Amino acid sequence: MPVFPPDLAVLHRVLSTVATRKKCRTAPEDHQTPRTGRDRRMKLRRFYNLSLRNLGARLQRTLLTTVGIVLGVGIVFGVITLSDTMSGAFRELFSRAYGAADLTVTAAGGNGPFDEGVLEEVRATRDVGSAAPRLSQPASLLLGGTDERGLPEVRSMRVFGVEPETAALATGFELAGGRYPREGSEVALDGNSAESLGARPGDEIRIGTAQGPVELTVVGTLRIPGGSFGGVSFGMMPLPEAQEVFDKPGKITGIAVEATDDGAVAALQGRLDDGLGEGLQAERSETRTSQVDSQFQAFRIALLFFAGTALFVGAFLVFNALSMTVLERTRELGMLRALGATRAMISRSVILEAMVLGLIGSVLGLLLGYGMAKGLVYLFGRAFRFEVTQLSLSPFALVAAVVVGLLVTVLAALYPALRAGRVSPVEAMRARTGGASGRAGRTPILLPVLGLLLVGIGAPWTYYLAKNLSTELDGLLYASGIAGVVGTFLGVSLIIPALVRPLAALFSPFLRLLFGVEGKMAATNATRNRGRTALTASALMVGISLVVAFSALGGSVLGSIRAYLEGSLGSDFVVQPANSDFDVTFSGKLEEAVARVPGVAETTGIATTIRRDGREVSVVLGVDERYPEIFRLNIDGGTDAFSALDEGGALVGSQLAEKRGLEAGSTVELQGIRGTREYAVAGIVENDLLAAGTGVYVSKETMARDFGVDSDGFLAIKAEPGADRGEIGREVGAVLKDYPQLTLYSNAEWKEQIESDFNRQYVFFYAIMGVSVAVSAFGVVNTLSMSVFERTREIGILRAIGTTRFQVGRLIIDEGVVISLIGCTVGIVVGSLLGYLFVLGSSAGGFEVAFYYPQIPAILALVSGLFIGVFAGLLPARSAARTNIVEAVQYE
């Protein structure tokens, strides 16, 4: 066969002639319509216009392929926007709530109270331009109504005691109306909360404090950037009044400092650190911002991981679509090669198709991503009770989403493009013969071996990531752990082609029972091109495995919590903040009042504080001598170890002990309000659920002396044997009328509330994972649609020998069911493995989690395979059933 030079004019004329002849052969009625020379000629000014023509000629395939890219890019843009929005919101909140000055003086390791006299020392320091004290305390804004549970409706609140003349510097909030509070029970309330209450200057509001409700008069409103931060309210009070209301006489929690000159900030920080002594620290605004960013790092990477898996699934769809396009166009590509097109020209034309698809999909993905970001922000607010009213759209998110979409699409097109370039004219003439099918059915032995190797490498990294999820790892280590998960998915994808035949044989009797002979034929057809079936099943496998894995992790954590509560909690009632805000506290007077209720045998309150020392974070819990009588602790070192708390000792959680190398007899260091303190470790708490293995238990006396925390945030109540628990609940409820920010739960209600909160937060991640499953479902639609195009002649022959349209349609649907069942089955196995590694890693991290297999999610995943296959096959089945017999038999 002669090879002509790549003359585009010659190529143009020949292709026009071929196209016209083919059209005449398949549609003879066209001869009756006169055509001009211009009508018969196909305009082709450039060779690469073929790429655009191919996309337009196969519109259904183009749309289905683009949908996968749109969903992938959309979720990337959505999660980056969500991450930027939440990070920016918290960063702005932190900056505004704790002052936007050059430096901030706080207690070392936290925001505990310290002596107000420090203010004069700060103001007397050289280069201090101004200094503004503040007393920051948690409270509850009482809204006056009731929620869906019939409980008083409250909102978390942060109240700042400030001096009127330095109020703006103390917190950074701007005055929107009225004035700052000056004296007595005056308050300036944030505008969003004032609007919710309908409160104007001169109106009265009620807030809940540790001492009970307090009435305040609104004198002004504050401007909050973004409109709202999670339904959290903010208020300013005169400093003396706040000290009295919150029982903190002569105490403050921070001093906002402005230097006389910008260049003097670093030197001033050093002077303050040296002059204030141990227990206090001066921090720059940038340091606080970086701390907020580091706290969001794990959340941000988790979101990007889910986005990456969606793109990973979309890449399978693109790869599969372009591979099948190349297979269908083998004869056409061979003719182009015969007419002089080089391999590079053919490959570049396929790459160009992918780039166009990627560009269109990325642009549409941005639009979808914006809507998805709004939905994710809403779900985040519902899941974590943190409302944000404004999205943060960054140029990085826009550029990253488009670049990633294009890059993934082009990478997925590389192999199909190279394969297209290797098509020879001779091979093209035999493209429709059985040999092609036979070659398509073979699986190179090296691929499963490589897949096993990737799984062997990826699984340990997955375990490593799960083990360290609760610690602050570097971004590179997080990325490597996530790469291990993706590597596992890729490895399994390389193994699936070898599993297609045995799995299809396994499902064949079941399909024959349900769908008759069409079901058996569908199982056989799925094995004709195992590579194509495996690609589609792999995409579905990723989404299903994520759902099963996180169901296993969530179910195991929740099951372990239930087991702990049933085996370790001996109370009958618990009292905690109505909105689960453990910053809200109550005084010892409440516990004394509850203890006097007839039928109450024991009560024990728990005080908590978070201490940070660099990257180390510890949860400190203050408990009393009655704690072991209600909470049955499993202490490595004996039950007598608890008595060491009265002597200034401590108990530590197992995860913290493993991380710091602690054991009974060693010492643990914590930052207190008077500097670093050492505590003798009396024992290791093996079932430290309250702090997830990172807790440090000290006595309440130690808590008040070293950390400045003298109020409880949780109360456990144990009833006397035989006492009427219903009557006890009513009596305790009457006591709590003076504390509407608190809620009484029975043990059963508390467990139900914990489970409800846990499931509500998991819904957020399930929503993201659902996008991966949706992309996978479109992959099945795409594969079946292109299978119909490729087998047009075969379908025509089936129709010619008597097969009905219904039977042809059911055959295509059954093929979708086979592919979906293969993907879901492998996904369940892989998801079970990943879930077990996640649980095992979590246990190795110090928090004991027993593995509970997610039976219901696994069954639902398998059933979903049937539904995905059926619904994904409806459109292709309709196309196959409507195929004209004569045209189909003549199809080449």
Residue pairs with C-beta under 8 A, 6 or more apart in sequence:
1 338
1 425
1 426
3 338
3 340
4 10
4 338
4 339
4 340
5 340
6 47
6 339
6 340
6 341
6 342
6 345
7 340
8 44
8 45
8 46
8 47
10 339
10 340
11 44
11 47
11 336
11 339
11 340
11 341
12 41
12 42
12 43
12 44
13 41
14 335
14 339
15 42
15 44
15 335
15 339
16 40
16 41
16 42
16 44
18 335
19 42
20 40
22 892
23 30
24 30
24 31
25 890
26 887
26 890
26 891
27 887
44 50
47 341
47 345
47 349
48 348
48 349
48 352
50 336
50 349
51 349
51 350
51 352
51 353
51 356
52 356
54 325
54 329
54 353
55 62
55 353
55 356
55 357
56 62
58 325
58 789
60 785
60 879
61 321
61 325
61 782
61 785
61 786
61 789
62 357
64 321
64 778
64 781
64 782
64 785
65 317
65 318
65 321
65 322
65 357
65 782
66 357
66 360
66 361
66 364
67 361
67 775
67 778
68 313
68 314
68 317
68 318
68 361
68 775
68 778
68 779
68 782
69 314
69 317
69 318
69 357
69 358
69 360
69 361
69 362
69 365
69 405
69 408
69 409
70 361
70 364
70 365
70 368
71 310
71 314
71 365
71 368
71 771
71 774
71 775
71 778
72 307
72 310
72 311
72 313
72 314
72 315
72 361
72 365
72 405
72 408
72 775
73 311
73 314
73 361
73 362
73 364
73 365
73 366
73 368
73 369
73 401
73 402
73 404
73 405
74 364
74 365
74 366
74 367
74 368
74 369
74 372
74 771
75 306
75 307
75 310
75 311
75 369
75 372
75 768
75 771
76 304
76 307
76 308
76 310
76 311
76 365
76 369
76 400
76 401
76 404
76 405
77 365
77 366
77 368
77 369
77 370
77 372
77 373
77 397
77 398
77 400
77 401
78 307
78 368
78 369
78 370
78 372
78 373
78 375
78 376
79 303
79 304
79 306
79 307
79 373
79 376
79 768
80 303
80 304
80 307
80 394
80 396
80 397
80 400
80 401
81 369
81 370
81 373
81 391
81 392
81 393
81 394
81 397
82 303
82 373
82 376
82 377
82 380
83 296
83 299
83 300
83 303
83 304
84 392
84 393
84 394
84 396
84 397
85 373
85 377
85 388
85 390
85 391
85 392
86 296
86 299
86 377
86 380
86 386
86 388
87 292
87 293
87 296
87 300
88 392
89 226
89 229
89 388
89 392
90 292
90 295
90 296
91 289
91 292
91 293
92 225
92 226
93 229
93 232
94 288
94 289
94 292
95 172
95 285
95 288
95 289
96 171
96 172
96 173
96 224
96 225
97 136
97 158
97 160
97 171
97 172
97 173
97 234
98 104
98 111
98 136
98 171
98 172
98 254
98 256
98 288
99 132
99 134
99 169
99 170
99 171
99 172
99 254
99 256
100 172
100 256
100 285
101 132
101 169
101 172
101 256
101 257
101 258
101 285
102 257
102 258
102 259
102 262
102 265
102 268
102 284
102 285
103 256
103 257
103 259
103 265
103 268
103 269
103 272
103 282
103 283
103 284
103 285
104 254
104 255
104 256
104 257
104 282
104 283
104 285
104 288
105 118
105 122
105 254
105 255
105 257
105 272
105 276
105 280
105 281
105 282
106 253
106 254
106 280
106 281
106 283
107 113
107 114
107 253
107 279
107 280
107 281
107 672
107 673
107 708
108 278
108 279
108 280
108 281
108 671
108 672
108 673
108 675
108 676
109 611
109 612
109 613
109 670
109 671
109 672
110 609
110 610
110 611
110 612
110 671
110 673
110 707
111 136
111 253
111 254
112 253
112 609
112 672
112 673
112 707
112 708
112 709
113 135
113 248
113 251
113 252
113 253
113 673
113 708
114 251
114 252
114 253
114 279
114 280
114 673
114 708
115 250
115 251
116 133
116 250
116 251
116 252
117 250
118 252
118 255
118 276
118 280
119 131
119 133
119 252
119 255
121 275
121 276
122 128
122 131
122 255
122 257
122 272
122 276
123 131
125 268
125 271
125 272
125 275
126 268
126 271
127 259
127 260
127 261
127 264
127 267
127 268
127 271
128 257
128 258
128 259
128 260
128 268
129 258
129 259
129 260
130 166
130 169
130 257
130 258
131 166
131 255
131 256
131 257
131 258
132 162
132 163
132 166
132 167
132 169
132 170
132 255
132 256
133 162
133 163
133 166
133 170
133 239
133 252
133 254
133 255
134 160
134 161
134 162
134 170
134 171
134 239
134 252
134 253
134 254
134 255
134 256
135 160
135 161
135 239
135 242
135 243
135 246
135 248
135 251
135 252
135 253
136 158
136 159
136 160
136 161
136 253
136 254
137 158
137 159
137 161
137 209
137 242
137 246
137 248
137 253
138 156
138 157
138 158
138 159
138 581
138 583
138 584
138 585
139 157
139 158
139 159
139 207
139 208
139 209
139 235
139 246
139 584
139 741
140 154
140 155
140 156
140 157
140 207
140 208
140 577
140 578
140 579
140 581
140 584
140 740
140 741
141 154
141 155
141 156
141 157
141 193
141 197
141 205
141 207
141 208
141 233
141 235
142 152
142 153
142 154
142 205
142 206
142 207
142 208
142 213
142 740
142 741
143 152
143 153
143 154
143 155
143 196
143 197
144 153
144 197
144 206
145 152
145 153
146 152
146 153
147 153
147 578
151 578
151 743
152 578
152 740
152 741
154 208
154 578
154 579
154 740
154 741
155 193
155 196
155 231
155 232
155 233
155 579
156 230
156 231
156 232
156 233
156 579
156 581
156 583
156 584
157 193
157 207
157 232
157 233
157 234
157 235
158 232
158 233
158 234
158 235
159 187
159 207
159 234
159 235
159 236
159 237
159 242
159 246
160 170
160 171
160 234
160 235
160 236
160 237
160 242
161 236
161 237
161 238
161 239
161 240
161 241
161 242
161 243
161 246
161 252
162 170
162 171
162 180
162 181
162 236
162 237
162 238
162 239
163 170
163 238
163 239
164 180
164 181
164 182
164 238
166 256
167 180
167 181
167 188
167 236
168 174
168 175
168 180
169 256
169 258
170 254
170 256
171 234
171 236
171 256
172 256
173 190
173 222
173 223
173 224
173 234
173 236
174 222
174 223
175 188
175 220
175 221
175 222
175 223
176 191
176 220
176 221
176 222
176 223
177 191
177 201
177 220
177 221
178 188
178 201
178 218
178 219
178 220
178 221
179 188
179 219
179 220
180 188
180 219
180 220
180 236
181 187
181 188
181 219
181 220
181 236
181 237
181 238
181 241
182 219
182 238
183 238
183 241
184 217
184 238
184 241
185 214
185 215
185 216
185 217
185 237
185 241
186 216
186 217
186 218
186 219
186 237
186 238
186 241
187 205
187 207
187 216
187 217
187 218
187 219
187 235
187 236
187 237
188 218
188 219
188 220
188 221
188 222
188 235
188 236
189 197
189 199
189 205
189 218
189 220
189 221
189 222
189 233
189 234
189 235
190 221
190 222
190 223
190 224
190 233
190 234
190 235
191 221
191 222
191 223
191 224
192 224
192 227
192 228
192 233
193 199
193 233
193 234
193 235
194 200
194 218
194 221
197 203
197 205
199 205
199 218
200 218
201 218
201 219
201 220
201 221
202 217
202 218
202 219
203 217
203 218
204 215
204 216
204 217
204 218
205 215
205 216
205 218
206 213
206 214
206 215
206 216
207 213
207 214
207 216
207 235
208 214
208 584
208 739
208 740
208 741
208 742
209 245
209 246
210 246
210 247
210 585
210 586
210 587
210 711
211 245
211 246
211 247
211 587
211 589
212 738
212 739
213 738
213 739
213 740
214 245
216 235
216 237
222 234
222 236
224 234
226 388
226 389
226 390
227 389
227 390
228 387
228 388
228 389
229 386
229 387
229 388
230 381
230 384
230 385
230 386
230 387
230 388
231 385
231 386
231 387
232 386
237 245
239 252
242 248
243 249
243 250
243 251
247 587
251 708
257 268
257 272
257 282
259 265
259 268
265 284
268 282
269 282
269 284
272 282
273 281
273 282
276 282
277 675
278 674
278 675
278 676
279 672
279 673
279 674
279 675
291 612
294 472
294 615
297 472
297 475
297 478
298 469
298 472
298 473
298 478
301 475
301 478
301 479
301 482
302 765
303 768
305 482
305 485
306 546
306 765
306 768
306 769
306 771
306 772
307 768
308 482
308 486
309 486
309 489
309 542
309 543
309 546
309 769
309 772
310 768
310 771
310 772
310 775
311 404
311 405
311 408
312 486
312 489
312 542
313 539
313 542
313 543
313 772
313 775
313 776
313 779
314 408
314 775
315 408
315 409
315 411
315 412
316 412
316 493
316 535
316 536
316 538
316 539
316 542
316 779
317 539
317 775
317 778
317 779
317 782
318 354
318 357
318 358
318 408
318 409
318 412
318 413
319 412
319 413
319 415
319 416
319 535
320 532
320 535
320 536
320 539
320 779
320 782
320 783
321 782
321 786
322 350
322 353
322 354
322 412
322 413
322 416
322 417
323 415
323 416
323 419
323 531
323 532
323 535
324 532
324 783
324 786
324 787
324 790
325 350
325 353
325 416
325 786
326 333
326 350
326 416
326 419
326 420
326 423
327 436
327 440
327 790
328 786
328 789
328 790
329 420
330 423
330 427
330 428
330 431
330 436
331 428
331 429
331 431
331 432
331 892
332 428
333 346
333 420
333 423
333 428
334 423
334 424
334 425
334 426
334 427
334 428
334 429
334 431
335 425
335 428
336 345
336 346
337 343
337 346
337 423
337 424
337 425
337 428
338 425
338 428
343 421
343 422
344 421
346 417
346 420
346 421
346 423
347 417
347 418
347 420
347 421
348 417
349 420
350 413
350 416
350 417
350 420
350 421
351 410
351 413
351 414
351 417
353 413
354 409
354 410
354 412
354 413
354 417
355 406
355 409
355 410
357 409
358 405
358 406
358 408
358 409
358 410
359 402
359 406
361 405
361 409
362 401
362 402
362 405
362 406
363 402
365 401
365 405
366 398
366 401
366 402
369 401
370 391
370 393
372 771
373 391
374 391
375 767
376 764
376 767
376 768
377 388
377 391
379 763
379 764
379 767
380 386
380 388
380 764
381 387
381 388
382 760
382 763
382 764
383 760
383 761
383 763
383 764
384 761
384 764
385 579
385 580
430 436
432 793
432 892
437 528
437 529
440 528
440 529
440 530
440 531
440 532
441 527
441 528
441 529
441 530
443 497
443 498
443 530
443 531
447 494
447 495
447 497
447 498
448 494
448 495
448 497
448 498
450 491
450 494
451 490
451 491
451 492
451 493
451 494
451 495
452 491
452 495
453 491
454 487
454 488
454 490
454 491
454 494
455 487
455 488
455 491
455 492
455 495
456 491
457 484
457 487
457 491
458 483
458 484
458 485
458 486
458 487
458 488
458 489
458 490
458 491
459 484
459 488
459 833
459 837
460 484
461 480
461 481
461 483
461 484
461 485
461 487
462 481
462 484
462 485
462 488
462 834
462 837
462 838
462 841
463 837
463 840
463 841
463 844
464 481
464 484
464 841
465 478
465 481
465 482
465 484
465 485
465 841
466 837
466 838
466 839
466 840
466 841
466 842
466 845
467 841
467 842
467 844
467 845
468 477
468 481
468 841
468 845
469 841
469 842
469 845
470 655
470 692
470 693
470 694
470 845
470 846
470 847
471 659
471 845
472 615
472 617
473 481
485 834
488 830
488 834
489 538
489 541
489 542
489 545
489 830
492 538
492 541
492 826
492 830
493 534
493 535
493 538
493 541
496 534
496 537
496 538
496 541
496 822
496 826
497 530
497 531
497 533
497 534
499 534
499 822
499 826
500 526
500 527
500 530
500 533
500 534
500 537
500 822
501 527
501 530
503 821
503 822
503 825
503 826
504 523
504 524
504 526
504 527
504 818
504 822
505 523
507 523
507 818
507 821
507 822
508 519
508 520
508 523
508 524
510 519
511 519
511 520
511 522
511 523
511 814
511 817
511 818
512 519
512 520
513 519
515 522
515 810
515 814
515 817
518 807
518 810
518 811
518 814
519 814
519 817
521 811
521 814
522 811
522 814
522 815
522 817
522 818
523 814
523 818
525 787
525 811
525 815
525 818
526 533
526 815
526 818
526 819
526 822
527 533
532 783
532 787
533 783
533 818
533 819
533 822
535 779
535 783
536 779
536 780
536 782
536 783
536 819
536 823
537 819
537 820
537 822
537 823
537 826
538 823
538 826
539 775
539 776
539 779
539 823
540 773
540 776
540 777
540 779
540 780
540 819
540 820
540 823
540 824
540 827
540 865
540 868
541 776
541 823
541 824
541 826
541 827
541 830
542 772
542 776
542 827
543 769
543 770
543 772
543 773
543 774
543 775
543 776
543 827
544 773
544 776
544 823
544 824
544 827
544 828
544 831
544 861
544 864
544 865
545 826
545 827
545 828
545 830
545 831
545 834
546 769
546 772
546 831
546 834
547 766
547 769
547 770
547 773
547 827
547 831
547 857
547 861
548 827
548 828
548 830
548 831
548 832
548 834
548 835
548 854
548 857
548 858
548 861
549 830
549 831
549 832
549 834
549 835
549 838
550 762
550 765
550 766
550 769
550 835
550 838
551 831
551 835
551 854
551 857
551 858
552 831
552 832
552 834
552 835
552 836
552 838
552 839
552 851
552 852
552 853
552 854
552 857
553 835
553 838
553 839
553 842
554 758
554 759
554 762
555 852
555 854
555 857
556 835
556 839
556 842
556 849
556 850
556 851
556 852
557 758
557 842
557 849
558 755
558 758
558 759
559 850
559 852
560 848
560 849
560 850
560 852
561 689
561 754
561 758
562 751
562 755
563 850
564 687
564 689
565 689
565 747
565 750
565 751
565 754
567 632
568 631
568 632
568 633
568 634
568 687
568 689
569 630
569 631
569 632
569 716
569 747
570 629
570 630
570 631
570 632
570 718
571 630
571 716
571 717
571 718
571 747
572 717
572 718
572 719
572 725
572 728
572 746
572 747
573 716
573 717
573 719
573 725
573 728
573 729
573 732
573 744
573 745
573 746
573 747
574 714
574 715
574 716
574 717
574 744
574 745
574 747
574 750
575 586
575 590
575 594
575 714
575 715
575 717
575 732
575 736
575 742
575 743
575 744
575 745
576 582
576 713
576 714
576 715
576 742
576 743
576 745
576 750
577 584
577 713
577 741
577 742
577 743
578 740
578 741
578 742
578 743
580 753
580 757
582 608
582 713
582 714
583 713
584 713
584 741
584 742
585 607
585 711
585 712
585 713
586 711
586 712
586 713
586 715
586 739
586 742
587 711
588 605
588 710
588 711
588 712
590 715
590 735
590 736
590 739
590 742
591 603
591 605
591 712
591 715
593 735
594 600
594 603
594 715
594 717
594 732
594 735
595 603
597 728
597 731
597 732
597 735
598 723
598 727
598 728
598 731
599 719
599 720
599 723
599 724
599 725
599 727
599 728
599 731
600 717
600 718
600 719
600 720
600 723
600 728
600 732
601 718
601 719
601 720
601 721
601 723
602 626
602 629
602 630
602 717
602 718
603 626
603 715
603 716
603 717
603 718
604 623
604 624
604 626
604 627
604 629
604 630
604 631
604 715
604 716
605 624
605 712
605 714
605 715
605 716
606 621
606 622
606 623
606 627
606 690
606 712
606 713
606 714
606 715
606 716
607 621
607 622
607 700
607 703
607 709
607 710
607 711
607 712
607 713
608 619
608 620
608 621
608 622
608 709
608 713
608 714
609 619
609 620
609 622
609 703
609 707
609 709
610 617
610 618
610 619
610 620
611 617
611 618
611 619
611 620
611 670
611 671
611 672
611 707
612 618
612 671
613 669
613 670
613 671
617 694
618 656
618 670
618 694
618 695
618 696
619 690
619 691
619 692
619 694
619 695
619 696
620 670
620 695
620 696
620 698
620 703
620 707
621 690
621 691
621 695
621 696
621 697
621 698
622 698
622 699
622 700
622 702
622 703
622 704
622 707
622 709
622 712
623 645
623 697
623 698
623 699
623 700
624 699
624 700
625 646
627 633
627 642
628 639
628 642
629 718
630 716
630 718
631 716
633 639
633 642
633 651
633 685
633 687
634 685
634 686
634 687
635 641
635 642
635 651
635 683
635 684
635 685
635 686
636 654
636 664
636 683
636 684
636 685
636 686
637 664
637 682
637 683
637 684
638 683
641 651
641 664
641 682
641 683
642 651
642 682
642 683
644 650
644 680
644 682
644 683
645 651
645 682
645 697
645 698
645 699
645 702
646 699
646 701
648 679
648 680
648 699
648 702
649 679
649 680
649 681
649 682
649 698
650 668
650 679
650 680
650 681
650 682
650 696
650 697
650 698
650 702
651 681
651 682
651 683
651 684
651 685
651 695
651 696
651 697
652 662
652 668
652 681
652 684
652 685
652 695
652 696
652 697
653 684
653 685
653 688
653 691
653 692
653 693
653 694
653 695
653 696
653 846
654 684
654 685
654 686
654 688
654 693
654 846
654 847
654 848
655 688
655 692
655 693
655 694
655 845
655 846
655 847
656 662
656 668
656 693
656 694
656 695
656 696
656 846
657 663
657 681
657 684
657 846
658 846
659 846
660 668
662 668
662 681
662 684
663 681
663 684
664 681
664 682
664 683
664 684
665 680
665 681
666 680
666 681
667 678
667 679
667 680
667 681
668 678
668 679
668 681
668 696
669 676
669 677
669 678
669 679
670 676
670 677
670 679
670 696
670 706
671 677
672 706
672 707
673 706
673 707
673 708
674 706
677 706
679 696
679 698
679 702
685 695
685 697
686 848
687 848
688 694
688 695
688 847
692 847
693 845
693 846
693 847
694 846
698 706
700 710
703 709
703 710
704 710
717 728
717 732
719 725
719 728
725 746
729 744
729 746
732 744
733 744
736 742
736 743
736 744
745 753
773 864
773 868
776 823
776 868
777 868
777 871
777 872
778 872
780 816
780 819
780 820
780 868
780 869
780 872
780 873
781 872
781 873
781 875
781 876
783 819
784 812
784 815
784 816
784 819
784 872
784 873
784 876
784 877
785 875
785 876
785 879
787 812
787 815
787 876
788 795
788 812
788 876
788 879
788 880
788 883
792 883
792 888
792 891
793 888
793 889
793 891
793 892
795 808
795 880
795 883
795 888
796 883
796 884
796 885
796 886
796 887
796 888
796 889
796 891
797 888
797 889
798 807
798 808
799 805
799 808
799 883
799 885
799 888
800 885
800 889
805 881
805 882
806 881
808 877
808 880
808 881
808 883
809 877
809 878
809 880
809 881
810 877
811 877
811 880
812 873
812 876
812 877
812 880
813 869
813 870
813 873
813 874
813 877
814 869
814 873
815 873
816 868
816 869
816 870
816 872
816 873
816 876
817 865
817 866
817 869
817 870
817 873
818 869
819 869
820 864
820 865
820 866
820 868
820 869
820 872
821 862
821 865
821 866
821 869
823 865
824 861
824 862
824 864
824 865
824 868
825 862
825 865
827 861
828 858
828 861
828 862
831 858
831 861
832 853
832 858
835 851
835 854
836 851
839 849
839 850
839 851
840 851
842 849
843 849
843 850
